[in-house]
Amino acid sequence: MTFYLFRLSSGDVAGFKLLFSLAIIYGLLSTVAYYVTHMKFITPLGIDAPLDRFSEARAVEHIRVLAHEIDGRQEGRQGLHDAAKYIKTQLEMLKARAGSNVRIEIEQDVVNGSFNMMFLGHSLSLGYRNHTNIVMRISSLESKDTDPSILLNGHFDSPPGSPGAGDCGSCVASILEIARLTIDSGWVPPKPLIFLFNGAEELFMLGSHGFITTNKWRNTIGAFINLEASGNGGLDFVCQSGPGSWPSKVYAESAIRPMGNSAAQDIFSFVPGDTDYRMFATDFGEIPGLDIIFLHGGYFYHTSTDSVERLLPGSIQARGDNLFNLVKAFTISPSLKNAHQRGVYRDSGVSKDDEQQPIFFDYVSWFLVYYSRKQGMIFHSMPVAIFLLIPFFMWFSKCGLKCSFAALFDNIKGILFHLIGIIFGVIFPVVFSILRLLFCAQSMNWFAHPYLAYMMFVPCSLAGMLFPRICWNYFPLSQAPYLVKSSKQELIDESRFWGAFGLYALISMAYFSAGLSGGFLTLSLAALMIPAWIFFHLSVKYYGRESLTSAACFLVPTLPLLLHSVYFSVFLVQFLIEKMGMMGSIPPPHGYFVPDVIVAATIGALTGVCVGPILPVIGHWLARSSIMQFLLHATVISMALSSQFFPYTIDAPKRVILQHTVVTADAGQIDDISFDISVLDSNALPFLFKHAPEVAKHLKIDSDFSFNTANQSYRESWMAIYPLSDLFSRSLKFPANRDEILKNYSYFPHISTTKQQTTSIDGSRRVYLEFSLGSLKEVWVTVLNITGPISGWSFANATLPAPEIVKGAPPSYICRLSGVAKENWTFWLETNSPGDIRIEVGVVEQYLMESMKKLKDSFPEWVDVIAFSSFLSTYIF
């Protein structure tokens, strides 16, 4: 290696100097991005903070009670009722010390209902009963019952097996602290504030549905703020905004530390999940509002490790400071209207621009750039216009119209050259990720160590972007016949630069024209390239085109642009990597490669975003075979190194689903019982058994174990958690002891007829049924899969959802039931065609028997196990 370095030419040495300088610059920018995204710049206020300030420490005390002192806030468990009681007690204490200049009303609502919805691409019907919402309304003494109000919503239930400190104890605690701050600061809100603590979000937004369809204040709500958590802190991101543009505008004007961008709304529909936002803004309320979500710390989301100790310091403080300012701004906004006023406003002929989604983005949480669609049409068109006109501006007066068109044609070629480089910048990491996995026994080595992903994929992505320039150094100039004073290399550099500029301009315009809101990124790239190019041209006159000083003069003006690009990229890659652990397992052979390919392609594309704008200039120094070899060698070494890392740690656990499956024939007979196991990422069960020998021993798996000959656990076995069961593949089942079941339960869930079926004049048959949960102790949810010629039922106001159709099977109708009551569920089904009605029942029981607890405890600490029992049965009517 030393001998090779002595053979480097002066151009190679200059290229390596620039390469290492860029590594330092991007390293510093990444450090700033990490510093911001992990809230290192926030100083949380303590428990003794002034009463007129939001205090993270006070909020954390609420979380500590909800997540740890109360045992389990899941539907069907006593902890959920204890949490409701705690929240109501805290609100009553606030009411007791409030001043005489405010009116405070507190209610505990028990909500029931049924409706149809689409979730994860599936049509479902949901029925619920006896879910609890706690509601507090603060208003001035002069306010009227019809005054438009502001709603703050957070849910206090948590998913099975999770203490729910982040999701969503942090949301409840933030709202409690905002309520306290409102009262203790002496602020009298000009418009009423409604604080909703809903008790059934994890069951597909049932608590918010109950509120928005039945609460007496529902039609007064003029704006809402929904707080959620998809992790343990970090950026408190505005992920959704609307309907209309004014909620995000209020946020832009009032947030102390703005966090969010409109691109999140474009991609939110692709994320496997949903929030209460849809109930208020789209499905039922059509209320303007914001969906604000903690996005980092996804390793702990919906796991047993979602504890107070995992909360990211500073996150709740930043949320609270923003939230209080935002609530104040909403109360004085002239756009705040109740349901009746909004209807009148729409009927009067509202401006279309007011109803369209705006474009906004934060600059490293320092300030937020916001503009409307109408303004966006101008902003996004300008770079395209500049790209089309610049050749005529530069060359028309010098060498005429033909030369100007030739320059434009060269710039279009520059677009193609730059696009090819960006494409290769994505292809190279993808190819290398696949090659690594062909020689490695495990995927996702970067999961617990995200820096490994950057080490593996950034160098080869940069090599990919340089590859076309090295291999195809010839640039066919259309201006060649018109050369006057400019050198050929100068014209080529200009064509490459304006080609890159034109590509970003066209992408930005295309994105905007498609009605999407994320074109701000490429717009900002194009906008800051022009001053950098001017600085570069001025420096060339003094230092020459070959001087690294000229390169530095180009780089310095782009630093603000590069910082924003790196900030955006670091945030997105971290979010993506954390979510890869719960995106589901795809069957082999392709499923093994999918996470690595997705991460490699994403980092490749984002490397293009971060390096692409400066590549037309710095490529002059970097496009050398020696640098190409260095980058590829660095990639190979990084991949070899990363293959030595284990994918999981206690801070980044592997997710395993463990189900105690009990198949029953009636209320007292067991047909089959088993332990069913599945995973939620690409490292399948053989990987788990290999690295968790205690689990293999407990399940009596020996060295001769073969996945292909093992007992498969098919999708029907996971019906009780449908549609989440679609995330599983290649699950296995193992024998379990049935005696334990009979000792713990006297009878099982079952369906029976309540009265004789009826037949109408038109020949339709109606069957009246009763569903009992048996002697189950902690029921979370029940799923009914009803197959047959159904023409009607009693759920969802007698409206059937769209049928679920599987190849070769008749249509099925899915209904999820939740809520504990002394009475059994009663319902009817109607059919107007001959044929039987088949009902498959799946019930999720959270109580774990001793054998299940022992099996769960045998898993190593780098595995997070979501464990429950499912009682399955089938009926024909």
N, C-alpha and C positions, 0 to 999 in steps of 0.2 A: 504493500500500500504506500509506503514511504517513497519507494522508487517511482511509483506511478505519479505521485504528487509533483516530483521534480520535472516531469514531462509536461506539465500544464503550460499552456501558452498564456501570454499576458491577458488575452480575452477571457480565457477560462478562469484565471485568478480574479479578474474583475467580476465575472459572473458569480463566482463563489462568495466573494465579498458581499455582493448585493443579496444573494440568497440567504446568507447568515444574518445580514442586517434585517431582511424581511422577517426571518424567524424570530428575531428579538422584538421587532415592532408588533407582530401579530401575537407574540407571547404576552407582551404588556397589555395589548388591547383585550386579549382573552382574560387576563387577570382583572381588568376593570369590569368586564362583563360578568365574571364570576362574582366579584365583589357586590355588584348591584343585584344580580338575580338571587343571591343568597342573603340579601338584606343586611350585609355587613355595615352599611352606612347608616343604619337606624339604631338609635339608642333607646331601648324600651324603658318606659317609666315604671317606677317601683310601686309597691303597695301603698306607700305614703305620699304618692304624688298629689298635687293640688286637686281638689274635688272638681275644679272646672276644667280638668284635662282628662283625656282618655288615658287609661293606664292598662298596659298589657298585663302587668302582674295581677291586677284585680280580676281581669278576664280569665287569666290562667287558674285562679282559685276556683272559679266556676267550673272550668274544664276538669280540674282535679276531682271535684265532687262527682260530676256527671260520668267521667270515664273510669274512675277507680273506686270511689266510695260507694257508688251505686253499681250493683252487679248486673250488667247486661241490659241495654236499652233496645232490645229487639221486640217486635210484636210477638205476643204470646208469653212474654216473661214479665215478672213482677217489676224488674228494674225500669221498664218503660213507664209504668204508673208512678214509680218513685221519682223518676225524672220530671214528669209532669207536675207532681206535687211540689218538688223543689223549685221549679221555675215559677209556679204560681205563688209560692211563699215569698220568693224574692221580689216579685212584682207587688205583692201586697205590702211588703216592707217599704218599698219605694213610695207607694200610694200614701202610706201612713205619715211619711215625713215630707210630702210634697207641700208646696205653698198653696195659699188660698186662691191664687190667681190662675190656677189650671184645673181642668176637670179630668179625672182619671177614671176610666171604666175598665174592669177586668172580667173576662168571661172564660169559662171552661166549656168548650163546645164538644159534643160527641157527634161525630158525623157518620152518615151512612149514604151509600149510593151505588150506582152501577153505570158503566159507560163503556164504549168501544174506543180503541186507540191502536195506532201502529207503533211498534217498538222493535228496534233492531230488524226492521224489514218484515215483521210478522204482524198479522192482524189478530188482536186479542180483545176479549171482553173481560172486564174487571168488575167484581162485586165486592163490596166491603161494608163492614158494620163496626160500630163501637170504637172507632179510632178517635183519639183525643187531640184537640187543638187548644192551645192556650193563647188568648188574644188580649192585648191591652191597647186602649185608645187614649192618647193624651191630646187634649184640645184646650183652647182658651175658653174663658167663660162666655165670650161673645160669639163663639163659633156656632154654626147651625149644623143640624144633622146631615144636611145635604151638601155641605161644603166639601170640595174636592180634597182628598187626603193622600198621604204618602204611606205606602206599605213597605215595611221591612220584614222579610221572610227568611227563616232558617228552620231546618228540621232537627228534632232532638232524638229521633230514632237512629239506630246504627245497624249495619249489616250483620248477619250471623257470625259469631266468633270474634268480633272486633269490639274493643272498648270504645272506638269512635271518638278519640280525642280531636283528631283533625276533622274527620267526616262524621258528624258535623258539630261536635262539641265546641269547636272553635267559632262556628257561626253563631250558635246560641249564646255563647259567652260574649261575643262581640256585640250582639244586639242587647243583651242585658246591660252591658257597660254603657252602650249608647243611651239606653233608657235611663240609667242612673245619671249619666252626664246631663241629659236634658233636664232632669229635675234638680240636681244639685247645682247646676250652673245658673239656675234662675231664668233660663231662656224660656219664653212663652212662644211656642211655634205659631206663626201666623195662620197655618193650615193644620188640621189634625194629623197626628202621626198614629199609625196602626202598626203594632208589633205583633207579628204572627209567629208563634212557635208551633210548627206542625209536627204531628207524631207519626207520619206514615209516608215518608218520601221514598225510602228504600223499597217499598212495595209498589213502585211505579207511580209516584207522585199522587197518592190517594188523599193525603192530608190537605194538600193545596187544592185538589179538585173539590173536596168537601167544603172548603172555605169559599172558593170562588163561585160555587153553585148554590150555597145555602146561607151564608152569613149575612146578617142584616146590613152590614156596612159595605158589602161587595160592590155595589153600584156607585159608591162615593169615591172609590179609589181612582186617583188621577195619574199616579205614577207609582212604580214599585221598584224595589231593589232586592234581588234575590242573592243571598249569600250561599256559596257552596265551597266544597273542598275536594279536590282530586289528589290531595297529598297533605303534607304537614306544614306547608307554608310557602315561602318564596314570594314571587310576584303575585299580587292579588289582582288577577287579570280580568279585564272586561272582555268576556268571550262572546257575548251576544248583546245586541242593543236594538230597540225598536218596540212596536211599530213606529215608523217615522224617525226623523233625524234629531229631534230636540233632546231626548235623554242623553245621548252621547255628547251633545253640545254643552249641556249643563255640566256633565262630568269634566269635559275639557276645560271649562272655565273655573271649576271649583276644586278639583282634586289637588291636594298639596303635592303628592307624589304620584302622578298619573302612570298607570300601568295598563297597557292594552293596545290592541290594534284591530282594525276592521277585517284583516285577513283571517282572524280566528273564526269569524262568523262564516266565512266561506268553507272552512274545513270542519266546523263543529259537527255537521251532519254525518261526517265519516267516522267520528269517534264512537265506539260502542258504549253508549250511555246517554243519559238525558237528565235534565234538571226541572225543578218546579217552574222555571221560566216559561216553558211551553204552555203550562196551564193558564198562566196569567196573560201571556202576550199573544199566543197563537191559537190554542185549541178552544179556549172558552172565554177568556176575558177581553182580548184585543186591547190590553192596557199597555201604554208606553212604559218601558222599563229597562233595567240593566241586569245582566247575569254576571256576577263578579265571583271569580273562582280562584282558590289557591291551587296552583298547578304543579308546584315542585314537591318532591318527597313522595312521588308515586310508588316508590318501593313499599311504603307502609299503608297505602290506600287499601281499604277493605281487608286488612290483615289483623292478626292478634297483636302486632307490634305498633299499631296506631295509638301510641300512648302519649302522655304529657311530656315525657322525656324526649320524645322524637320531634316535638314542635320546634320549628326553626325560629330562634330568637329574632325579634324585630318585626316579624311578619304581621302579627296581630296588632302591634303598635301602628304600623303603616296603614293597615286596613282601617283601624279605628279613626285615625286622624283624617284619612280621606273620607270616611263614611259620614262623620259628623258634619264636615263642610258640605258634603254632597246633599245630605238631608236638608240643611239650611237653605241651600241653593234651590232645591226642588220646591220648598214651601213658598218661595217668592217668585217662582217662574210664572210669567204670564201665560205659558202654554199649558199649565196645570188645569185640567178639566175633568169633571165627573163623567159618568157614562152617558147621561142625558146630554150634557154639553158637547161631548165628543160627537154624538150622533147628529146634533144640530150643525156642528162645525163641518162635518163631512158632507151633509146635505147642501150646505151653502156653496160648495164648489171649492174645496181646498186645493191649494197649489200642489201639483204632482211632486215638486222638488221637496216639499215638506214631508211627503210620505215615503220618499226613497231613502235607502240606506246611505249614510255619509261615509267618507273615507277619513280615517284617523289613525295615528300611530304615536307612541311615546318615544322620546329620544332618551334612552337610558334612564327612564323614570325622572328626568329632569323637567321636561315640559312635554306637552302633547300638541301635535300638529293636527288640525281639524279643518276639513273643507267639505262643502256640500257637493252633490252630484253635478249641479249646475256649474259651480266653480271648477270641479274636476274635469269637465269637458274641455275647459280652456287649458288647465294645467297639463292634462295628458295629451292634448293635441299639439302643444307648443314644441316639445322635442321632435315630434314627427315633422312638423313644419320646418324646424331648424335643419334637420337632416336633409330634407328635400331642397332647401334653398341655399344651404351653405356652399355647394359647388359653384353656383352662379355668382354668389357674393365674392368668392375668392378668385374666380377665374374669368368671369365674363369680360371684365374691363382689360384683362391682360391678353387673352388669346381667343375671345369670342365665344359664340353660343355652342359650337361643336365641341370645343374643349370642355366647356362646362358640363355638357351632357356626358362626355367621356369620363369626367371626374365623378359625376353621379353614378355612372355605371361601375366605376372602380370601387366606390363606397358600397355599392350593393354587393359586389364581390367580397368586400371586407366583412359584410354581414355574414355571408356564407362561411368564410374562413373562421370567423369568431364562433359561429354556431357549431361548426364542426369541432372546434377545440373544446367547447363546453360539453358537447356530446361525448367526446373521448374522455373528458374529465369525469364523466359519470360511468362510462363503460369500464375504464381501467379498474376502479375500486370494486365494481361488481365482479369482474372476471377474477381479480385477485382473491376476493372473499370466497368465491366458489372453489378456486384452486386450493385455498387453505383448508377448507372443509373436507376436500377429498382426501387429505392426508391427516386429518385431525379427528379424534374420537368424540368431540363435543363441540357444539356451537355456542354462540353467545358468550364467549370468553370475556367480552367487553362489558357484560351486563353489570357486574359489581365494580368495574374499573373503567368508567367511560373514557378516560384518557387514552386507553389502549385503542379505542376506535379511531381517535384522531391520529395516533401514531401509525396505525395501519393504513388508513384510507386517505389522509391528506397528502402525503408524498406522492402516492401513485395517481391521485387525482390531478395534482399539479403536473406530473409527468404526462398524463393524458392530454392536458390542455396544451402542453408544449410539443407534443408528438407531431401534430400536423405541420407545425412551423419548422421542425427539424427535418422531417421527411420531405416536405414540399416547400422548400424555401423560395421557390420560384413563384412570383406573384405576377400574373399577366396584366400588365398595365394597358388600359385603353387610351391613356393620356400620352403614351410613349411618342407618337408622332408630333405631339404638340409641346414637347419639352422645350422650355426656353432657358430660364435661369435655374430652375429647381433641379436638383439631382434626382436620379431615379429612386435612390433609397429614401429620400425625403418624401417623395410622392407615395411610395409604398407604405411608409410609416403613417402618413396621413390617411390613406385608405383603410389601413388596419384600425386606426383610432376611430374614424368616423363610422366604420363598419360596426365596431363594438357599440358605439353610441347609438347608432341606428337600430341595432338589435334590441337594446334595452328600451328604446323609445317605442318600438313596434310592439314589444311584449306588454309594456305598460298600457298602450292604447288598446290592444286586443283584450287585455284583462278587464279594462274599464268598460269597453263596449259590450262585453259579455254580461254586464250587470254585476260583476264581482267587485270586491272592495279591497283586494290586496295588491293592486298595481302600484301602490305608493313605493314599494321597495325598489322596483326597477326604475320608477320615475326619479327617485332620489339618486340612484346610481348615475343616470343620465345627466341630472342637473349639476352635480358636482364634478363631473368629468371635464366640463368646459373650462371653468377657471383653472383647473390643474393643467389642462393643455396650453392655456395662455401662459402660465408660469413656465412651463417647459420650453415653449418657443422663445421666451425672453431669455431663459438661461442658456439655450443653445447658442445664442448670439455671443455670449460672453465666455462660455466654457467649452462649447463644441458638443456635437451630437454623441461622441464617444465617451464623454466624461461622466463619471458616476455622480458628480455634483448636479448635472442636469437631471439625472434620474431622481436625485433627492428633491430637487425643486419641483418635480412632478408629484412626488409622493406626499410632500408636506401638506399641500392644499387638500389632498384626498383623505387625510387622517380623520376628520369628522365623519365623512362618508364611511370609511372603513370601520370606525368604532361602532356606528349604528349597524352595519352589516354583521360584524362579529357578535354584537349583543343579540341581534335577532337570531343568528345561527346557533350560538351557545345555548340560548333559551330553548330553541326548537329541538336541537339534538338531545339535550338533557331530558326534556319532556318525552321525546320519542323512545329513548333508551329505557327510561323507567317504565313506560307503558308496554314495552316488548315482553315483560314478564307476565302479562295478563291478557295478551291479545288472542290467546287460544292456540291450539295445536292443530296443524294441518297434516293430513296423512302423508307418510313418506311415499316416494323418495323426495318429492319437492318440498314438503314441509320442513325438512331438516335445514334447508338452505334459506328459507324465506326471511327470518329475522336478520340474518347477516346481510343478505342482499338488500333489504329495505334500508338498513342503517348505512351500508356502503353507498347506495345510490343517493341517499339524502345528504350524507357528508360530501359526496362528490358534487352534487348540485350546489350545495351551500359554499363549497370551496370556489366554485365558479362565481357565485355572488360576491364573495369576499375578495377574490384575486382577479376575477375577470375584468373589472374596470381599469386596472393598472397594467394588465398583461400586454396590451398593444404597444406600450412604451418599454416596460421592463423586459418584455420578451426578447428584445434586441440583445440583452446581455445573458438571459437565462436559456435561450434556445441553443444549447450546445450539447453535444453527445456526452461529454464528461459529466455535466450536471444531470442529464437524463439517467446515466448509469448510476450516479450517486443516489438519486431519488428512488430508483428501482431497488438498489441494494438496501437502502434504508427501509423500504417497504417489506422486503423479504426478511430482514433481520427483525423488524417489529412484529411481523406475523409469527415468526418462529418463537419470539419471546412471549407474545400474547398467548400462544398455545400452551404455555406452561402455567397459566393462571387458571384457577378454578372459577367457574362463572358466578358462583353464589357465595354470599357471606350472611351473617346474621343481620347486617344492615341492608342487604339486598337479597332477600330470601327467594327461593323457588316456591311457587304456589302449587299446592297439591289439594285436590278435592277428594275427600274420603267420605263415602256414603255407606251407611249401614242399611242395606236394602231388605225390606220385609215384604214378600208377596203373599197376600192373603186371598182366601176364597170366599169368606164371609166374615161375620163379626168375631168369630172365634177360631178359625182354622188357618194355619200357615201352610202355604204351598212351597215356599222356597225362602231361603235367607242367605245373604252373602255380604261380604265387604267389597264394595266397588271403588276402584281408585282410578283417578285421571289426573292429568297435569295440564297446565295452562300455557306452556311454551314448547319450543321445538325439541328440547331434550326430553325424550320420551321415557316411559317407565323403566326400560332396561337400564338406562343411565342412572335412574334413581336407585334401583335395586343394587347396582354395582357399587355406588358410593354411599349407600345407607344399609350396611350389612345387617344391622339390628332389625330393620323393617323386613328384609328378606327372610331373616331367621324367624321372625314372628309369624310371617305368612307361609313358612315352610317352603321357601324357594331354594332349591339346591343349585349346584353348579351346572346341572344339565338343563336348567330352565331355558325354554325356547318361547319367544313371544308368539310365534305362529301356532304353536300347539296348546298355548294357555287358553283358559276360558275367557272369551271376549265379553265385555260388558257393552251391550248395544245401546243405542240412543234411547230406546224405550225405557231402559232402566233409570234414566235420568229425567224422566218426564216431569217430576215434581218441581224441578227448577227451570222448566221451559219458559222462555226461549234461550236462556243462558246455556243450556245444554248443547247448543250449536257450536260452542267454543271448544268442545271436546272431540277427540278422535283417539282411536286405539286404546280405549279403556279396558281394564281387566277386572275380573271378579274372582273372589276367593271364598272358600266355604267359611261359614260362621255357625255358632251354636244357637239352636232355636229355643233351648230350655230357658235361657236368660230372658227372651222376649216374653214367654208365658208367665214368668215370675213378675215382670214389671208391668204388664198390661192385662187387664181382665177381658177387654174386648177391643176390637180394632175398628178403624173407620169403615163405614159401609153405607150403601145406598139401598133404599127400599121404597116401595110404592106407598103412598099415603091414602089413596082412595082409588076406586075403580076408574080405569081410563075411559074417556068419552069419545064418541064418534059423532061429528057434525053432519049436517045434511049434505055438504059437498064431499063427504068421505074422508075428511082430515081426522087424524087420530091425535088425541092429546093425552099425554102420560103425566101423572102427578107424582112427584118424587120428594123424598126426604133424605137428607145427607147428614149423617152423624159422624163426629170426629172420634167416637169411641172413648177410650180412657187415656188418650194421649195427654201429655203434661204441658208441653211448651210448643204449641203449633205455630209455625210462622206463616205458611201459605199452603193453599190447596190448589191443584190444577186439575181441571176436568177436560178431557179430550173426548169430544162427542162426535161420533162418526155415524153417518147414515143420511137418509133423505129428510133432513131437518128443514122445515119451512118456517119455524118460529120457536121462540122460547120466552121465558119470563124475565131474563136478564136484560140490562141496558135498554129499558123502556121497550121491551119486546122487539128489539132490533138486532138482527144477526150481524156479526162482523163478516168481513170477507173470509171465505173458507181457505184453510191451509190445504194445499194439494201436493201429495207425494206421488211420484210415478207408480202406476199400477194399483193405487189405493183410492177408495172413495174420499170425497171431501170431508175434512174435519173442522170442527169449530172448537176453539180453545177458550176456556173461561178460567180466570184466577180468582179465588175466593180468599178473603182474609178477615180477621176479626173474631175475637172470642166472645161467646155468649152462652147462656144456659140453654137457649133454644137451638134446635137443629136448623140447618138450612132447608128451606122448602122452595121448590121451583117446579115448573112444568116445561115439557118439550112437546112440540107439535110436528107432525109429519103428514103430508098430503099424498104420499106415495107408499106403495107396499114395501115391506122390508123392515128388518130389525134396526133398532137403535142401539149402538154399542157405546158404552161410557167407560173410559179408562180413568182411574182416579189415582192421583199422586199427592201425598201429604208430607210436608217437611216438618219433622219433629226435631227440636233443638236439644232435647234432653239426651244426654249420652249415657249409655249403659257401661258397666265396668270393662267389658271386653273392648269396647270402642275407645274408652279412655286409655287403656293400656296400649292399644295399637297406635293411637295418636301420640302417646308419650315416647314411643320407640323411634320416632322420626328425629333426625339430627336437628341442631339448632339453626342450620342454614335452610331449613324447610319450614314454610308456614302452612299449616294444615287447616283447611276449612272443613269441619266435620259436622255431620248431622245424620239423622235417620230419615229414610223415605218409606212410607207405607203405600204399597201399590195394590190395586185390585181392579177387576174388570167385571162389567155387568152388561147383560143383554135384555132389552125390553122390546 
